């Protein structure tokens, strides 16, 4: 399980060193793509299809919304391998999308990582902290 929040930096060559505690999970490679909230998603390559990609594959390609959602994720997706220092490269298109500069937050979110601009992460966290109880109540009501 990928848990915790870690502040890191992106180097001048657009490489991000993954926190040491996460590296073993990504030894087989990483799938990096856009997130929904102006962040990046990083999935272990071995888990991508099961965790997320499989759901995108199931979408009906004859529906316009399905095609748009598949484009959103797949057209900007990259696969990478960790280098010897545990770094991954972040392509310019993804870096621009998430508005990543130097200071980032790497957040473990169960089966994947989210990579955020540090200031954007703080704003997101403040918003979540203010509404988490209400969101939990609504989601619990949906299950019943």
C-alpha positions in Angstrom: 0.0 0.0 0.0 1.3 3.5 -0.9 0.7 5.9 2.0 1.9 9.2 3.3 2.9 12.6 2.0 6.4 13.6 1.0 7.9 16.9 -0.1 10.4 16.5 -2.9 11.9 18.5 -5.8 12.1 18.1 -9.5 15.7 18.5 -10.8 16.8 20.6 -13.7 16.5 17.6 -16.0 12.8 17.1 -15.1 13.5 14.1 -12.9 11.7 13.3 -9.7 13.3 11.1 -7.1 10.5 8.9 -5.6 10.5 8.6 -1.8 12.6 5.6 -0.8 9.6 3.8 0.9 7.8 3.7 -2.5 10.6 2.5 -4.8 10.2 -1.2 -4.3 6.6 -1.0 -5.6 7.8 0.7 -8.8 10.7 -1.6 -9.5 8.8 -3.1 -12.5 8.2 0.4 -14.0 5.8 3.3 -13.6 2.8 4.5 -15.6 2.5 8.3 -15.4 -0.6 10.2 -16.6 -2.8 13.2 -15.9 -5.0 13.2 -12.8 -8.4 14.8 -12.6 -7.4 17.7 -10.3 -4.3 19.2 -12.0 -2.0 16.6 -10.5 -0.2 13.6 -12.0 -1.0 10.0 -11.3 1.8 7.4 -11.0 0.8 3.7 -11.0 3.1 0.8 -10.6 3.2 -0.7 -14.1 2.2 -4.1 -12.9 -0.9 -2.6 -11.2 -2.0 -0.1 -13.8 -4.4 -2.3 -15.8 -6.1 -3.8 -12.7 -6.3 -0.5 -10.8 -7.3 2.0 -13.4 -6.5 1.1 -17.0 -9.0 -1.8 -17.1 -11.8 0.5 -16.4 -10.8 2.8 -19.3 -10.5 -0.2 -21.6 -14.1 -1.2 -20.8 -15.6 2.1 -22.0 -17.6 1.9 -25.2 -15.5 3.4 -28.0 -18.7 4.3 -29.9 -19.6 6.8 -27.3 -18.1 10.3 -27.6 -17.6 10.8 -23.8 -15.8 7.5 -23.6 -13.4 8.4 -26.4 -12.7 11.8 -24.8 -11.9 10.3 -21.4 -9.6 7.7 -23.0 -7.8 10.4 -24.9 -7.5 12.5 -21.7 -5.6 9.7 -20.0 -3.9 7.6 -22.7 -2.7 10.3 -25.1 -0.6 11.9 -22.4 0.5 8.7 -20.7 4.1 7.6 -20.4 5.8 4.5 -19.1 9.1 4.8 -17.4 11.6 2.8 -15.4 13.2 4.0 -12.2 16.9 4.9 -12.7 19.6 3.7 -10.2 18.8 6.7 -7.9 15.1 6.0 -7.9 14.1 8.8 -10.3 11.5 9.0 -13.0 11.4 11.5 -15.8 8.4 13.9 -16.1 7.7 14.9 -19.7 7.1 18.6 -20.3 3.5 18.1 -21.4 2.7 16.5 -18.0 4.8 18.9 -16.1 2.9 21.8 -17.8 -0.5 20.2 -17.2 0.1 19.9 -13.4 1.9 23.2 -13.3 4.9 21.5 -11.7 8.0 23.6 -11.1 10.6 22.6 -8.6 8.8 22.0 -5.3 6.3 19.1 -5.4 4.4 16.8 -3.0 4.3 13.1 -3.7 1.2 11.6 -1.9 0.6 7.9 -1.5 -3.1 7.2 -2.3 -3.5 3.5 -1.6 -2.6 1.9 -5.0 -1.0 4.9 -6.7 0.9 8.2 -6.2 -0.3 11.7 -6.9 2.3 14.3 -7.8 1.2 17.9 -7.0 2.7 21.3 -7.1 3.4 22.0 -3.5 1.2 25.1 -3.3 -1.6 23.4 -5.2 -1.4 20.5 -2.7 -1.8 22.8 0.2 -4.9 24.4 -1.3 -6.3 20.9 -2.1 -5.6 19.7 1.4 -7.3 22.8 2.9 -10.4 22.2 0.8 -10.5 18.5 1.6 -10.1 19.1 5.4 -13.0 21.5 5.3 -15.4 19.1 3.5 -14.2 15.5 4.3 -17.0 14.8 6.8 -19.7 16.0 4.4 -18.3 14.0 1.5 -18.1 10.9 3.7 -21.7 11.2 4.7 -22.8 11.6 1.1 -20.8 8.6 0.0 -22.1 6.5 2.9 -25.7 7.4 2.0 -25.1 6.3 -1.7 -24.1 2.8 -0.5 -27.4 2.3 1.4 
